[in-house]
Amino acid sequence: MPNTNIEETYLPGVLHRRTPVGNQAPLVFDIPRSGSDYPREFQSSAPFTDVRRSVSMYVEDLYGLAPEAGATWLYALFPNVYIDANRHELDLDPEWVDGDWPESFQTSDKSVRGMGLIPRVCGKGDVALQDGPISVDDLKHRLDNYYWPYHNLLGDILSEFITNAGVAFHVSCHSMSSIGGVAMADPGRKRSEFDIGTRNGETCDPAFSDAAVSFLKGKGYDATMNEHFPGAESVRKHGDPANGVHSLQIEINRSIYMNEDTYRRGARFEEIRNDLGELAKHLAAFARDRAK
């Protein structure tokens, strides 16, 4: 039976949590890069059509049936162009930070390409989002008021699952463009319909990722594993299989559910949403079977 008793929690501009009450599975769907509540202080010289191309658009709606399946649903309301919750908190290029920071930055290839914690490019990776460095005061504000409240709550949800069920399952939900952009690791490459990332097996029991891939293939989708996006910060930060926390990332090819140029929902949107609702039921049953 669908779960219609759902509690909702808001932190305005930061996060929205929907928690099923009764028959809850130790499973959370985390949506960290789909927010569109732009903070009033956000500024960019880039055209808005390029700014919003970086957002994993509509993903929060695609997984909107997860709470009815008994899974917790957590959505970051702030846009990833403001601060990217799927990046390490120190993943910045030092040249793009004005002032002294108390820790050494952990600059990655993503931040070098302009796709780090504070993105510098948008659109297809070829449009400047920032004209100059971010101040350390601004960086601290974004971390303290947006990034950490989101990740801290996600961590608390998983810890609660461990306490109550002895195990926790985490799905980090994203969308990808149909073709790799110029700032990506796979520029010009055509992508599969779904790509499941486990950081090449580091962040979850293979049975969990196999359950997701086999379900999607059974629905007729072209589903790959660790092919385009092996998994970024959300699964790296929270996945801890040795201690019962199993995290995987799902990337959906935007072209199958929306028009990438007009940003309008496509003809298959409801079909795919319903299929992902069925995926949530499948993974919730998987999680319940492994609870203590």
Backbone torsions as a table, in degrees:
resi	resn	phi	psi	omega
1	MET	NA	138.8	177.9
2	PRO	-65.8	147.4	179.3
3	ASN	-92.0	112.1	-178.7
4	THR	-104.2	-2.7	178.9
5	ASN	-95.2	100.8	-172.5
6	ILE	-130.5	127.7	174.5
7	GLU	-90.6	142.5	-179.0
8	GLU	-122.9	139.2	178.5
9	THR	-128.9	132.1	177.6
10	TYR	-120.5	138.8	160.7
11	LEU	-118.8	100.9	-169.1
12	PRO	-49.1	129.8	178.3
13	GLY	77.6	-5.8	-173.4
14	VAL	-117.9	-55.6	-175.7
15	LEU	-156.3	159.5	176.4
16	HIS	-137.5	125.4	179.9
17	ARG	-118.7	134.6	173.9
18	ARG	-121.7	121.4	-173.9
19	THR	-120.7	121.5	177.1
20	PRO	-70.1	144.3	178.1
21	VAL	-112.4	116.0	-176.3
22	GLY	91.9	134.6	-179.9
23	ASN	55.2	35.9	-178.9
24	GLN	-76.6	135.1	174.7
25	ALA	-94.2	151.5	175.8
26	PRO	-78.2	63.6	-173.7
27	LEU	-141.0	132.3	177.0
28	VAL	-128.9	136.0	171.9
29	PHE	-101.9	117.5	-176.7
30	ASP	-107.1	127.0	-177.3
31	ILE	-119.3	89.2	-169.6
32	PRO	-93.6	-8.9	-170.7
33	ARG	-130.5	28.2	-176.3
34	SER	-118.2	5.0	-176.0
35	GLY	-68.7	151.5	178.8
36	SER	-136.7	18.7	174.5
37	ASP	-89.3	87.6	-175.5
38	TYR	-72.0	123.0	177.5
39	PRO	-58.4	149.0	-176.0
40	ARG	-62.1	-27.5	-179.0
41	GLU	-83.8	-5.1	179.9
42	PHE	-65.0	131.0	178.4
43	GLN	-137.4	141.3	175.0
44	SER	-156.6	142.1	176.9
45	SER	-84.0	-7.4	-178.7
46	ALA	-72.6	146.8	174.2
47	PRO	-59.5	141.6	-175.6
48	PHE	-61.7	-30.7	178.7
49	THR	-61.9	-29.3	175.8
50	ASP	-83.4	-36.0	179.1
51	VAL	-58.6	-48.2	-174.1
52	ARG	-78.3	-10.9	177.0
53	ARG	-64.7	-25.8	-179.0
54	SER	-75.0	-17.0	-176.3
55	VAL	-78.5	139.7	173.5
56	SER	-75.6	79.2	-167.6
57	MET	-67.1	136.8	174.9
58	TYR	71.0	4.4	-176.4
59	VAL	-63.5	-35.3	178.8
60	GLU	-62.6	-32.4	176.9
61	ASP	-77.1	-38.4	-179.3
62	LEU	-60.1	-34.0	179.1
63	TYR	-101.3	19.0	-175.1
64	GLY	-66.3	-16.5	179.9
65	LEU	-88.7	-3.1	-176.3
66	ALA	-57.0	-43.3	-179.8
67	PRO	-62.2	-31.9	177.7
68	GLU	-66.2	-23.0	177.3
69	ALA	-85.5	-5.5	-179.6
70	GLY	100.4	9.4	-179.6
71	ALA	-102.0	147.0	174.0
72	THR	-75.9	145.2	-177.6
73	TRP	-125.1	122.3	-177.6
74	LEU	-127.8	124.9	-170.7
75	TYR	-127.1	122.7	174.3
76	ALA	-78.8	118.9	-176.1
77	LEU	-79.2	-23.8	-178.2
78	PHE	-79.6	149.1	-178.1
79	PRO	-77.5	146.7	-179.4
80	ASN	-68.3	-15.8	175.6
81	VAL	-73.8	-16.6	177.3
82	TYR	-85.6	-52.0	169.5
83	ILE	-154.4	135.0	-171.6
84	ASP	-96.7	109.0	-178.8
85	ALA	-69.4	-8.6	177.9
86	ASN	-101.4	26.9	174.9
87	ARG	-128.3	152.9	175.8
88	HIS	-63.1	146.7	-176.6
89	GLU	-65.3	-12.8	178.3
90	LEU	-114.8	13.1	-177.7
91	ASP	-83.8	77.2	-179.6
92	LEU	-136.3	152.2	171.8
93	ASP	-84.6	119.0	-176.8
94	PRO	-54.7	-28.0	-179.6
95	GLU	-68.1	-15.3	-178.1
96	TRP	-107.2	20.0	174.4
97	VAL	-127.5	122.9	-177.6
98	ASP	-95.3	107.4	179.8
99	GLY	121.7	178.3	-177.5
100	ASP	-96.5	132.1	177.7
101	TRP	-108.3	142.4	-173.3
102	PRO	-68.4	-14.3	179.4
103	GLU	-123.1	158.1	175.5
104	SER	-74.9	137.2	177.7
105	PHE	-72.4	149.0	177.6
106	GLN	-108.0	73.9	-174.3
107	THR	-66.8	126.4	179.1
108	SER	-110.6	175.9	175.8
109	ASP	-62.7	-28.2	178.8
110	LYS	-65.9	-47.3	-178.8
111	SER	-69.4	-31.3	175.4
112	VAL	-63.3	-36.6	179.1
113	ARG	-81.5	-1.4	178.7
114	GLY	92.7	13.8	-176.4
115	MET	-120.9	39.3	-179.6
116	GLY	-88.8	-155.2	-177.8
117	LEU	-56.1	-44.2	174.9
118	ILE	-112.1	98.9	-174.1
119	PRO	-61.6	146.3	177.1
120	ARG	-110.6	-12.3	179.9
121	VAL	-130.6	160.1	178.7
122	CYS	-147.0	-162.7	-176.2
123	GLY	66.0	-127.8	176.0
124	LYS	-95.7	22.9	-179.6
125	GLY	89.5	10.0	-175.4
126	ASP	-122.0	12.1	-179.2
127	VAL	-121.6	128.7	-178.9
128	ALA	-69.2	128.2	176.3
129	LEU	-92.9	-37.4	178.3
130	GLN	-114.5	140.4	175.6
131	ASP	-92.1	-16.7	-178.2
132	GLY	-158.9	-178.4	-176.2
133	PRO	-65.0	159.5	173.8
134	ILE	-93.7	142.4	178.8
135	SER	-76.4	155.6	178.8
136	VAL	-65.0	-32.1	177.9
137	ASP	-65.1	-41.1	178.8
138	ASP	-67.3	-42.6	178.1
139	LEU	-59.0	-46.4	179.1
140	LYS	-61.0	-41.0	179.2
141	HIS	-61.0	-45.1	-178.0
142	ARG	-67.8	-38.8	178.2
143	LEU	-67.4	-49.6	-173.3
144	ASP	-70.1	-31.4	-172.7
145	ASN	-105.5	-11.3	-178.9
146	TYR	-128.6	-62.2	-173.1
147	TYR	-61.6	-55.7	-174.5
148	TRP	-70.0	-38.7	175.4
149	PRO	-57.5	-37.1	179.1
150	TYR	-68.0	-53.3	-177.3
151	HIS	-67.2	-34.9	178.8
152	ASN	-64.5	-39.6	178.2
153	LEU	-67.8	-42.3	177.6
154	LEU	-58.9	-43.6	177.4
155	GLY	-61.8	-39.2	179.3
156	ASP	-65.2	-40.4	178.8
157	ILE	-60.6	-46.4	-179.3
158	LEU	-66.2	-39.3	177.8
159	SER	-63.6	-37.7	178.5
160	GLU	-65.3	-38.8	176.2
161	PHE	-61.2	-43.7	179.9
162	ILE	-61.0	-44.2	180.0
163	THR	-62.3	-43.7	-173.2
164	ASN	-88.5	-30.9	-173.7
165	ALA	-121.8	-9.9	-179.7
166	GLY	78.4	0.8	-179.0
167	VAL	-156.4	156.3	179.2
168	ALA	-143.6	137.0	178.2
169	PHE	-122.4	137.4	-170.4
170	HIS	-135.8	125.8	175.8
171	VAL	-116.3	118.5	177.0
172	SER	-96.0	122.0	-166.5
173	CYS	-107.1	128.5	-174.5
174	HIS	-143.9	169.3	168.7
175	SER	-131.5	154.6	-178.2
176	MET	-128.3	150.6	174.5
177	SER	-66.9	157.6	-176.8
178	SER	-69.6	-25.7	178.8
179	ILE	-127.2	136.7	179.9
180	GLY	-61.0	132.1	180.0
181	GLY	-81.5	173.1	-173.5
182	VAL	-68.0	-23.8	179.3
183	ALA	-93.8	4.1	-179.1
184	MET	-91.6	170.0	178.8
185	ALA	-77.7	-13.2	-177.8
186	ASP	-126.6	55.5	-175.7
187	PRO	-58.1	130.4	176.3
188	GLY	81.3	-1.0	-176.6
189	ARG	-87.6	135.7	174.8
190	LYS	-74.2	138.0	-174.3
191	ARG	-110.0	156.4	178.3
192	SER	-70.4	172.6	-178.7
193	GLU	-73.3	-38.7	175.2
194	PHE	-135.2	139.8	173.6
195	ASP	-131.0	121.5	180.0
196	ILE	-97.6	129.1	-178.9
197	GLY	-114.2	133.1	178.3
198	THR	-130.7	19.3	-172.9
199	ARG	51.6	45.2	178.7
200	ASN	57.5	42.6	173.7
201	GLY	93.7	1.6	-174.6
202	GLU	-80.1	-26.3	-165.5
203	THR	-106.6	-2.1	178.2
204	CYS	-159.2	162.9	170.8
205	ASP	-61.8	131.6	179.1
206	PRO	-55.2	-26.7	179.3
207	ALA	-63.3	-33.0	179.7
208	PHE	-69.0	-49.5	179.4
209	SER	-67.0	-36.5	177.3
210	ASP	-63.2	-36.4	179.0
211	ALA	-63.1	-39.4	179.2
212	ALA	-70.0	-46.9	-177.5
213	VAL	-64.6	-46.1	-177.4
214	SER	-64.5	-37.1	177.8
215	PHE	-63.1	-48.0	-178.2
216	LEU	-64.6	-40.7	176.7
217	LYS	-63.9	-36.9	178.3
218	GLY	-64.0	-24.7	176.1
219	LYS	-86.4	0.2	177.0
220	GLY	93.8	8.7	-178.8
221	TYR	-86.0	151.8	171.5
222	ASP	-82.0	97.2	-175.6
223	ALA	-113.2	128.1	179.4
224	THR	-117.9	170.2	178.7
225	MET	-131.0	126.7	178.4
226	ASN	54.8	33.0	-176.0
227	GLU	-92.1	-49.2	-176.6
228	HIS	-106.3	-43.5	-179.2
229	PHE	-134.2	97.1	-177.0
230	PRO	-66.3	-9.3	-179.7
231	GLY	121.8	132.1	-176.3
232	ALA	-112.2	-143.6	-164.9
233	GLU	-68.1	-36.7	-175.7
234	SER	-60.0	-45.5	179.1
235	VAL	-77.0	-31.6	178.3
236	ARG	-66.3	-43.8	-175.9
237	LYS	-69.0	-37.4	-170.8
238	HIS	-105.6	-25.5	-179.7
239	GLY	-68.6	129.7	-179.1
240	ASP	-152.8	71.6	-174.1
241	PRO	-56.3	-35.0	-178.7
242	ALA	-61.2	-25.2	179.9
243	ASN	-112.8	19.7	171.1
244	GLY	91.1	3.2	179.8
245	VAL	-103.8	117.8	-175.1
246	HIS	-115.2	118.5	-174.9
247	SER	-120.7	136.0	170.6
248	LEU	-137.5	157.9	179.8
249	GLN	-112.9	137.8	174.7
250	ILE	-119.9	123.7	173.3
251	GLU	-107.1	129.7	176.5
252	ILE	-107.3	132.7	175.9
253	ASN	-67.6	119.4	-174.5
254	ARG	-61.3	-29.2	-175.0
255	SER	-64.9	-18.7	-178.4
256	ILE	-84.5	-14.4	-178.3
257	TYR	-127.9	-5.1	179.9
258	MET	-154.4	164.9	172.9
259	ASN	-87.5	119.2	-174.4
260	GLU	-71.8	-14.6	-179.9
261	ASP	-97.3	-39.3	-179.2
262	THR	-95.1	-15.0	-179.1
263	TYR	69.9	12.9	178.1
264	ARG	-85.0	147.8	176.6
265	ARG	-62.2	143.5	-178.4
266	GLY	-89.6	175.8	-176.6
267	ALA	-64.4	-25.0	-176.1
268	ARG	-95.4	6.8	-172.7
269	PHE	-55.6	-52.5	-176.5
270	GLU	-66.0	-36.9	177.0
271	GLU	-59.9	-46.6	-178.8
272	ILE	-68.7	-39.0	177.0
273	ARG	-59.1	-43.9	179.1
274	ASN	-66.3	-38.9	177.3
275	ASP	-62.9	-38.6	178.7
276	LEU	-72.3	-28.2	171.5
277	GLY	-64.3	-39.6	175.9
278	GLU	-67.5	-36.8	175.5
279	LEU	-61.3	-42.1	178.4
280	ALA	-60.6	-41.8	177.2
281	LYS	-62.6	-42.5	-179.1
282	HIS	-62.7	-45.9	-178.7
283	LEU	-74.1	-30.5	176.1
284	ALA	-65.3	-41.3	176.6
285	ALA	-64.0	-40.9	176.4
286	PHE	-57.8	-46.1	-177.5
287	ALA	-66.9	-42.9	179.9
288	ARG	-62.6	-37.5	-179.6
289	ASP	-63.1	-24.3	-176.4
290	ARG	-103.2	1.8	177.6
291	ALA	-76.7	153.8	-178.7
292	LYS	-76.3	NA	NA
